[in-house]
Amino acid sequence: MNPASTARTAVGTALLEDFSLEMTGKDVPKLEGARDTIPRGTRINVTFLGNEDLEMRLTAARAVKRFGFVPVPHISARRLGSRDDFERFLAGLHADGTGENVFLVGGDPAHPEGPYADSLSLIDTGLLQEYGVRHVGITGYPEGHPAIDGGTLWSALENKHKALAAQPLEGGVITQFGFDVDPVLTWVEEVRGRGIGLPIRIGVPGPAGVRRLLSYAARFGVGTSASVVKKYGFSITNLMGTAGPDRFLRDLAAAYEPARHGDLKIHFYTFGGLKATSDWAARFRKESLA
């Protein structure tokens, strides 16, 4: 193997050394079925969906911890009906020892169900530290957001970065998934140019059916033009196939420069399931080292 290829392999392997995963509150049985293929200590985000209740979310976080992983519960600002709802969730996580790491999102509702309009408002309460939170994840949108303009997104990211530093709380960014490496790394460079040095986890869809990937892409406003998805490795004219992020990760490894882009890792959105994603990651990493 030539030196350039060796260097790319080393970078690609490093990107996957500490990947994170995502699950819903209903996925505890799936997590149990996949746990043998997931490295111990892996960070597993637990989403905050409107059709799940407090106990379901707490149970999922407890399961993540019980199986030897690091729970990262999501907190959806606009889904919280009151300050009491926020405190009950934080208190439950604290009591279970599952609340040191959280991930803050604005949430899907167009209008807040309570007093919190965005994730910055959650940080500003001061309650996170009060209930033992040490690390806070925030969102990044390399390809924008279908309902939020670019200037607002940048202001939000900068303001959350400043608020975390002022608390102080450790922070990190997880990006929305995409199919094209170029806008992702262009966005990362702008993040660094704005003085934001937080670690960034690049959102990547785990292996899944093409139809499902396209449906999620449409929902989240991710670009799905024929040229973009072809770069990713599948065709929008073939909806019966499946696709994994092999080509995306190889392109990312080839273009990633740690001195330029800072600390990057991978976060898998497990649209095709926890086991399919964890099996794929183990196989891809083994092939990269071969």
N, C-alpha and C positions, 0 to 999 in steps of 0.2 A: 504494500500500500504506500503510495507516495505521500510526502509530508503534508501537502494541502488536503488530501483526502483524509489523512489521519487527524488533522486539526478539525475538519468538519465533523468527523465522527465523534471526537471528544466533545465538541460543543453540543451536538445533537443529543448525546448521552446525558450531558449535564442538564439539558433542558428537561429531561424526563426523570432525573434522579429524585426529585421531590415534587412530583405532579400532585394535583388535588382533583377530587371528584365531587359530583353533586348528586343528591338524592332528594326524594320527597318524604314527607312523613309516613306515607303508605309503603315505602320501600324497605322496611325493616326485614321482611322475609327474603327479599332479593339481596340485601346486604349480607345476611347470614349465608346465603348460597354462594356469594362471591368472595367471602372474606379470606379464603385460603390463597387467592391469587392477588390480593391487595397487600402491598408492603405495610408492615406494622408502622404506626406513627403517621400514616398518610392523613392529610387533612381532608375531611369530608364535609362539604357544605350541606346543610339541611334547609330546604326551601321553606318559605312562609306563604302558603297558598290560602286562598279564600275559603276553600272547602275543607280545610283542616282546622281542628280546634287546639287549644292550649295543651291538653294532655297528649294529643297525638304528636305534637312538636317536641314536647319534653321527652316522651317515650323514645322517639327517634334519636334524639341527642344522646340519651342514656345508652341506647344500643350501640351507637358509634363508639362511645367510650368503652363499653363493656367488651367489644370485640378487638380492642387494642388500637383504635384510631383516634384522631383528634377531631372532636366535633366543632363545627363552625356554623352555629345556627344563624339563619337569616332573620332580620327584623325588618318588616315592611312598614315604613312610616305611615303611609296613608291608610293602611288596614287597621291601625290601632285606634280603637274607639275613644280612648281616654288615657290620661296619665296613669291611672290605676291599672289599665290593661298592660301598659308598658312595664310598670313596676312588677306586676304579677309574673310576667314572663321572665324578666331579669332575676327576680327572687327565686323562681323555680329552677332556672339554670344554675344560679349560684349555689342553691341547696344541693343540687345533684353533682356539682363540680364539673359542669359542662359549659360554663359561661365565660371562660377566659378569652375565647376568640369568638367574635361575632362578625357578621357581614351585613351592612346596612344598605337597603334599597328604598327608593321612593315608593315603589309598588304600582300595580296596574290601575287601581281606581282613578278615574279622571278627577274626582273630588275627594278630599280627605274624609275619612269616616270619623275623625276626631281632631285633636289639636295639632297634629304633625303633618306638615305639607311635604316635607322632604327629609332626607337622611341627615342633612346638616342640623335640622331642628332637634333631632335625637341626640346628636353629639353635644349641642349647646345646653341640654338639660343638666349635664353633669352627672346624670344617673348611671352612666356606663361605668365610670370608675367606682362610684359608690357601691355597685354590686359586683365588683371584682373583675370587670372586663379589663384586659391588658392589651389586646390587639384588635384593631377594627379594620375590616375590609370595606372598600368603597368601589363604586362602579366606574368603568371607563368605556367609551364608545368610539372606537377607531373609525367606524363608518357612519357616525352620527346616530341620531334617534329620530324615529318617524314623527314624534310629537314635540320635540324640543329643538330649538335652533342651536347652531354651533356655538355662538357667543355665550349663550346661557350654559351650555354644557361645560365650556372651559371655565367660566366663572365659578360654577358649582364645584368642579374638581379642585380649583385653586383654593376656594374658601374652605372646603373640607380638609384639604391638606394643612392649611393654617390652623384650623380649629383643633385638629388632632395634635399638632405640635404644641399648641397652647395648653392642652389639658394637663400634662402631656400623655399621649397614648401612642403606642406603636401602630403603624398603619401599613396597608398594602392595597393594591389595585387589582381587580379582576375585570377583564374586558369582556364585552359582548363577543360572541363567536362570529367568525367570518370565514370566507372561502379564499381570500386573496391576501398573501403575505405583504404585498407592497403597501397598501394603505395602513396596515397594522404597524409596520416599522416606521413609516412616515409619521404616524401619530405618536409613537413612542419617542421619536426624536424631538417632536414639539413638546411633549411632556417634560423631557429633560431640559429643553431650551427654556422652559418656564420655571426652572429651578425646583422641579418636583422630583426628588430622588427616591421616592418610595419603590419598593419591589413591585414588579408587575407580573401578574399571571395572565398569559395570553389564553383567552377562551377558545377552545377547539371542540367541535362536535366529535363525540366518540363514534365508532362505526355504527351505521344505521341505514335503514332503507332510504333510497333516494327520495321517495314520495314524502316520507316523514321529515327528512332534512329540509326539503323545499317548503313544507308547511310551516315549520318553525322559522325558517328564514323570512317568509312572508309576514309572519306574526310580529317579528322583531325588527323588520325594516332592513334586513341584511341584503346587500346586493346579490342578485341571482341571474345576471345576464348570462347568455350562453358562453361568452368568452371567459367570464370569471369562473363559472362552474367547470368549464373544461380545464382550466388551469388547476383546479382542485382535484380533478380526476374522474368526473362523471358527466353524464349528458342529461340535460333536462328533457330530452326526447325519449329517454329510457327510464321510465318510472318504476320498473320492476326490479331493478338491481339494487345493490347495496354499495356503500362507499365508506372508506375509512380515511383518516387524515394523514396517510403516509406521505403523499406528495407535499402537502402543506408543511408538515414538520421537516421534511428534507429541505424544502426551499427556505424555511425559517432558519434552520441550522446553517445553511450555506451563506445566508445574508446577515446573520446575527453577529454583531461585534460587541462583546461585553464592555469594552472601554467606551464605546459610543452609545450603546443602548441601555447600559446598566444591568441591574439584576432582573433577569427574565426567567420565568418558569411556565409550566403548562397547567391549565385548568380544563378538565374534561367535562363538557355537558353530556350527560349519559343518556341521550335520546334513545339509543338502542339497548340500554340496560347496563347495570353496574358490572355484571359478569362479562358481558361481551366487551365492554371497554377495558376492564382490568386485564382480561386475557389478551386483548389486542396490544395493550401497552407493554406487557411482559414479553410478548412475541417480538414486537417491533424493537424493543431495547436489546433483546438477545441477538436479533439479526443485525443491528447496528454495530454490535461488538464483534460479530463474527469476522 
